[in-house]
Amino acid sequence: MTLCLRKTDLDWREIDGEIVALDTRDAVYLAVQGSGALVWRLLADPTTRDRLIDALVEEYGIDSTRASTDVDAFLTTLNDRGLLAS
């Protein structure tokens, strides 16, 4: 399954390693940093859950079980906020 951030009504920039985003559909400001920023950047283009997990394992040296849990939690949050493309 391919995952990607929604392309409309979502403006974001990276500033000093932090992602600053504005969901213009709901007028909500968001900010993520660290591993969340890494996953966000990867979601800017179509990617897979496995690629997101691999990226966390590579970047932070954590085991794949923890990376999987973290990715799933982040994706759930993005999905609940309607930020993932459908």
C-alpha positions in Angstrom: 0.0 0.0 0.0 1.3 3.4 -1.0 1.2 6.3 1.5 1.5 10.0 0.8 0.5 13.3 2.4 -2.5 14.9 0.9 -1.5 17.4 -1.8 -4.3 20.0 -1.4 -5.0 22.4 1.4 -1.8 21.4 3.2 1.2 23.8 3.2 4.4 22.9 5.0 8.0 23.9 5.3 11.1 22.6 7.1 12.7 25.1 9.4 15.8 24.1 11.3 14.9 20.4 11.2 11.3 21.0 12.3 8.3 20.6 10.0 5.9 23.4 10.3 2.6 22.7 8.6 -0.8 24.5 8.1 -3.8 22.4 7.3 -5.8 25.1 5.5 -8.9 23.0 5.2 -9.3 22.9 9.0 -7.2 26.0 9.8 -4.9 23.9 12.1 -1.2 24.5 12.7 1.0 21.5 13.2 4.7 21.0 14.0 6.8 17.9 14.1 10.4 17.3 14.7 12.8 14.4 15.1 11.5 11.1 13.8 8.2 12.6 13.0 9.9 15.1 10.7 11.8 12.3 9.0 8.6 10.3 8.4 6.8 13.5 7.2 9.5 14.3 4.6 9.3 10.7 3.3 5.5 11.0 3.0 5.8 14.1 0.8 6.2 11.6 -2.0 4.5 8.2 -2.4 6.2 5.7 -0.1 5.4 2.5 1.8 5.0 1.7 5.5 8.0 -0.7 5.2 10.2 2.2 3.8 9.1 4.4 6.7 10.1 1.7 9.2 13.4 1.1 7.5 14.2 4.8 7.6 13.6 4.9 11.4 15.8 1.8 11.9 18.6 3.3 9.8 18.4 6.8 11.2 17.9 6.0 14.9 19.3 2.5 15.3 16.1 1.2 16.9 14.7 -2.2 16.3 12.1 -2.8 13.7 9.4 -3.6 16.3 9.7 -0.2 17.9 10.0 1.5 14.5 6.8 -0.2 13.4 4.9 0.9 16.5 6.1 4.5 16.1 5.3 4.6 12.4 1.8 3.1 13.0 1.0 5.6 15.7 2.2 8.5 13.5 0.2 7.3 10.5 -2.9 6.9 12.7 -2.6 10.5 13.9 -2.1 11.8 10.3 -5.0 9.7 9.1 -7.3 10.8 11.9 -6.5 14.4 11.0 -7.2 13.7 7.3 -3.6 14.6 6.2 -3.0 11.4 4.2 -4.0 11.1 0.6 -6.9 8.8 0.0 
